[in-house]
């Protein structure tokens, strides 16, 4: 099976960077570990976007899924399209649900 194209919304990219810097400020090397877990999750999503569970709490239509980052309270929220995957958010698990919904794009955009 061919890998999917993964697009990362600029808001999600900013959230990942903020988390990396925040964890690195807490303890040297912790931000690097977060970055590694995030990169691994992106690679898994790229190889098999249906691997992770659908997001049940969303009121939105479409195939929106979530990947939990091991050992960190973060979710990678993404929307699966026919020919690409859009990373919508790198969200702390206790953050308000669906805050990222305005980041969704029409397929083909």
C-alpha positions as CSV (number, residue, x, y, z in Angstrom):
1,X,0.0,0.0,0.0
2,X,1.2,3.5,-0.9
3,X,1.8,6.0,1.9
4,X,-0.6,8.9,2.2
5,X,0.3,12.5,1.9
6,X,0.3,14.1,5.3
7,X,-0.4,17.8,5.6
8,X,0.1,19.6,8.9
9,X,-2.0,22.6,9.6
10,X,0.0,25.6,10.7
11,X,-2.0,25.7,14.0
12,X,-1.1,22.1,14.7
13,X,2.5,22.7,13.8
14,X,2.6,25.7,16.3
15,X,1.0,23.5,19.0
16,X,3.6,20.8,18.5
17,X,6.5,23.3,18.7
18,X,4.9,24.9,21.9
19,X,4.7,21.5,23.5
20,X,8.3,20.6,22.5
21,X,9.6,23.8,24.0
22,X,7.5,23.6,27.1
23,X,8.6,20.0,27.9
24,X,12.2,20.9,27.1
25,X,11.9,23.8,29.6
26,X,10.7,21.4,32.3
27,X,13.5,18.9,31.8
28,X,16.3,18.7,29.2
29,X,15.6,16.0,26.7
30,X,11.9,15.8,27.5
31,X,11.0,18.0,24.5
32,X,13.1,15.8,22.3
33,X,11.2,12.8,23.5
34,X,7.9,14.5,22.7
35,X,9.2,15.4,19.3
36,X,10.2,11.8,18.7
37,X,6.8,10.5,19.8
38,X,5.0,13.0,17.5
39,X,7.2,12.1,14.5
40,X,6.5,8.4,15.1
41,X,2.8,9.1,15.2
42,X,3.0,11.0,11.9
43,X,4.8,8.1,10.3
44,X,2.2,5.7,11.5
45,X,-0.6,7.9,10.2
46,X,1.2,8.2,6.9
47,X,1.5,4.4,6.6
48,X,-2.0,3.5,7.8
49,X,-4.4,6.4,8.5
50,X,-7.1,4.0,9.6
51,X,-4.9,2.6,12.4
52,X,-6.2,5.0,15.0
53,X,-9.7,5.3,16.5
54,X,-12.3,7.7,15.2
55,X,-12.9,10.7,17.4
56,X,-16.2,9.9,19.0
57,X,-16.8,13.2,20.8
58,X,-16.9,15.3,17.7
59,X,-20.2,16.7,16.4
60,X,-18.6,17.1,13.0
61,X,-19.1,14.9,9.9
62,X,-16.2,13.3,8.1
63,X,-13.6,10.8,9.1
64,X,-11.8,12.5,12.0
65,X,-9.4,10.4,14.0
66,X,-7.1,10.7,17.0
67,X,-3.7,9.2,17.8
68,X,-2.6,9.3,21.4
69,X,1.1,10.2,22.0
70,X,2.6,7.5,24.2
71,X,3.6,8.8,27.7
72,X,2.3,12.4,27.0
73,X,-1.3,13.7,27.5
74,X,-1.6,14.8,23.9
75,X,-3.7,13.7,20.9
76,X,-2.9,14.2,17.2
77,X,-6.2,15.0,15.7
78,X,-6.5,14.3,11.9
79,X,-8.9,14.1,9.1
80,X,-8.6,11.3,6.6
81,X,-9.5,12.2,3.0
82,X,-9.3,9.9,-0.1
83,X,-5.9,11.2,-1.2
84,X,-4.4,12.9,1.9
85,X,-4.4,13.2,5.6
86,X,-4.8,16.7,7.3
87,X,-3.3,17.0,10.8
88,X,-5.7,19.4,12.5
89,X,-4.3,19.7,16.0
90,X,-1.7,18.5,18.5
91,X,-4.1,18.9,21.4
92,X,-3.6,18.4,25.1
93,X,-6.1,15.7,26.2
94,X,-7.8,18.1,28.7
95,X,-8.2,20.9,26.2
96,X,-11.7,22.0,25.0
97,X,-13.0,19.4,22.4
98,X,-13.3,20.5,18.8
99,X,-11.5,23.9,19.2
100,X,-9.7,23.0,16.0
101,X,-12.8,22.5,13.9
102,X,-12.2,25.7,11.9
103,X,-8.9,24.3,10.7
104,X,-10.7,21.7,8.5
105,X,-10.3,22.1,4.8
106,X,-12.4,21.0,1.9
107,X,-11.0,17.9,0.1
108,X,-8.7,19.0,-2.6
109,X,-7.8,22.4,-1.1
